[in-house]
Amino acid sequence: MGAQDSYLLLTGPSRAVVFIDPVAFEVQLKVKGQTECEDKILCLEVFQYSTVYSFAWGPFMIRKCFYSKRCTLEVKFAPLSVFQMLL
């Protein structure tokens, strides 16, 4: 990466997660070095989500943004009801 390509868009992983309420998400974004001790952590975030009232309002997308000196991290997810998962 350099001045001409200073932005890197990462997508994934994308998969369904079954969880029991509430759930804690931990997201770590790092640049791998030659060795593990040379790895640079760009962003480390932990957030919780509770589905207590989610399904009463229907399906929707949730967007969480985290900002640090080195990066912006955007996490998107959509809770599904059991009935939606069976379709």
N, C-alpha and C positions, 0 to 999 in steps of 0.2 A: 504494500500500500504506500502511496505517496501523495503528493499534492494534487495530482490529477484524479486519483481515485481514492479520496480520503473517506468515502462512505462504503460500508459493507453491509449488505442486507442479507440476513440469515433467516431462513424459514425452516420450521420443523424443530423437533419431531412433531408429528401430527398423529395423535391416537386417542382412542376413548379411554377414559379413566373412570373406574367405578369407585366411589368413595362413600364413606359414612360421615355424616355431618358432625361437626365442621371439618374441613380439610385444610391442611397447610401446604402451600406450594413453596418450594425453594428453587430459585433460579440462580445459576452461576454461569457467567460468561467470562471466559479467559482465553488468553493467547498462549498457546503451547510453546515452550522454549525447547532447547536441545535436551535439557534435563528437567525433571519435575521441579527442582528448586529454582529454575529460571522461568517458570510459568508466571504470567502477569495476570492478576485478576482485574478485569475491567468493571465488573458489576456483580454484586452478591445481594440478592433480595429474598426476603421471606414474607409471604402474605397469607392471610387466611380468608376462606370463603365459606359462608354458611348458606345452605339451601332452604332454610326454614320457610321463607315466603316466596321462593323463586317460582315454583310451579303454578302458583295462583294467578300469575300474570302472563303465563304462556312462555314459549321459547323466546330467548333474546340473547344477544351477544354482549359479553362483558369485556371491557377493555381496561387494562391497568398499565400505566406508564410510570417508569422509574428513570430518574435522571441522575447522572454522576458527572464528574469532571471529564471522564474518558468516553462515556457512551450514553446513549438513550436506549432503554430497553422497553419494548412494548409487548405485552402478553395479551392474547385474545382467547377467550373460551366461551362456550355456550353450554349451560347445563341442560340436560335432556331428562325428561321423565322416563319412568320405567316403560310406559306405553310407547313412547317414541323409539326406544331402543329395541322393542320387539318387532317393529314394522320392518 
